[in-house]
Amino acid sequence: MKMAIASTRAGLTLKDELIAFLTGLGHKVDDLGMKVGGEFVPYYESAARVAAAVSRGEYPRAIVVCGTGAGSAIVANKFKNVYAVHASSEYEGRRATMINNANILALGEWVTPPQHAKEIVKGWLDATFGEGFEPDWQGFLAKACEEVKTIEARNMA
């Protein structure tokens, strides 16, 4: 899969480890954020670059990394067709896909060790929307996602 990733200074190390990890899994990863030795890029710019690209349909999924992951998730969710979630466990990452169809994962380098982050990313990527739920619950989840899109359209005109 073609994916985007970005970070600010607080996420450089984790971002680079995730790029190597994702590339090793066969994904093509475009780095849209700050680079080691490069000019400073604040979290709100790096997250916005990724979210804008996902919103335009250039990437089906993306990852944003900052100190805690919270700020990047907040910024990413300001874009239409972006459903960013901060996850701190593999369980949360899987469920974000299975239940919410989250297309951006936010992680925090200060609070997430690299091996743990890789497990979260793998769970988020390996899961599928509605997976493991009975048909009536899958229908509910699909309706819930449509309702979120309706709320989004009403509030992000």
N, C-alpha and C positions, 0 to 999 in steps of 0.2 A: 504494500500500500504506500502511496505517496502521502507523506505527513509533513506538517510544519512544526517547528519548535522554536521557542525564544526564551530568553532570560534577561534579567538585569545582572548587575555585578554580584548580587547576593545569590544568584543561581548558576553562575558560570560552571563551577566544578560539576555539579549534579547534571546540568544540561549536557555537558560534554560526555559524561559517562552514559547518559541515556541515548545520545546520538550513536555511540559505539554499540550499545546494547541493541538498539532498534535496527541498525544497519546489519548487525550480526544475525538478526531474525529475518533479514531479507527485505526490510522496508527501505524506501528512499526517503531521506529526511532532509528538509530544507531548513537551515538555521536563519531565522528572520530577526534574531535579537543581537544583543551585545556579544562581541567576540573578545577573547583573551587578548589584552594589549590594545584593544580598540577603544574608540571614544565611548564615554559613558552613555548608556541608554537607560532611562528610568523605567520602572516596572510598567507604568501606565502607557508608555510608548511601545514597549516590546509586546505586551499583551494585546494592545490595540492592533498592531501589525498582524499578529496571528489571527485575531478574531475577525478583522476585516477580510482577510484572505479566506477564512472558513465561510464567512457570511456571503462572499461572492461566489462560493462554490469551487474555489481553487483547490481546496483540500477537504476530504471527508472528515478527517480527525486531526487534532493537534494537541500539543502540550505546551503549557506555559509554566515557567519556574521563577520564583522570586524567593524572598527570605522565608515567608510563612505559607505562601500560596494564596492567601486570602485576598490581597490587593489585586493580583492578576486575575483571579476569578471574578471579582467585582467588575473590573474593567471589561473583561471578555463578555460578560453578560449584558453589556450595553449595546450589543450589536444584534441585529435581526438574524434569525436562524442559527444563533449560537446558544448552546446549552452547556455551559461550563460548570464543572463541579470540582471542588477541592476534596481530595480523598486522602485519608491518613492510614488506610489499611487495604489489603488486597480485597477483602470482603466489600468495602465501600466502593472500590474501583469497579469490581464486577457488577455490583448492584446498580451503580450509576448508569451502566450500559443496559443491563437487563430490564430495569424499571423505568429509567428516565431518558434512555437513548442519548446520553451526554456525548457531545462531539468534541469537547475540549476538556482536558484533564489539567488541573492546576496542582502543582506540588511546591513544597517549601524546603529549600536546601537546609535551612537552620533546624528544621524539625524532623527531617526524613533522611535516614541513612541511605546511601546509594543502593545497597542490596534490597532494602525494604522498598525503595522507590521502584526498582525494577520489577518486583513482585506486584506492586500496585498497577504499574503500566501493563504488565502481562495479563493480569486479571481483567483490566478495563478493555484491552484489545481482543482478548480471546472470547469474551462473552458476546452474546447476541441479544438483541432486544426481544423481550418476552420469553426468553429461554427458561425452561423449567417450570413454567406456570401452566395451569390448566387453561383450556380454550376460553372459558368465560372470563378468567382473570387477564388473559392476553388481550381480550376485547376491551376490558376496562382500561388497561395500560395504553392501548392505542387511542382510545377516546380521551384519556387524560392528556396525552401528548398533543392531540388536536385542540383540546381546550386551552392548553398552554400557548399554542400558536395563535389562537383567537385572542387571548389576553395580550399577547405580544403585538398583534396587528392593531389592536385598539389603543395600546399605549405607546407604540413606537412608530407612529404615523410618519 
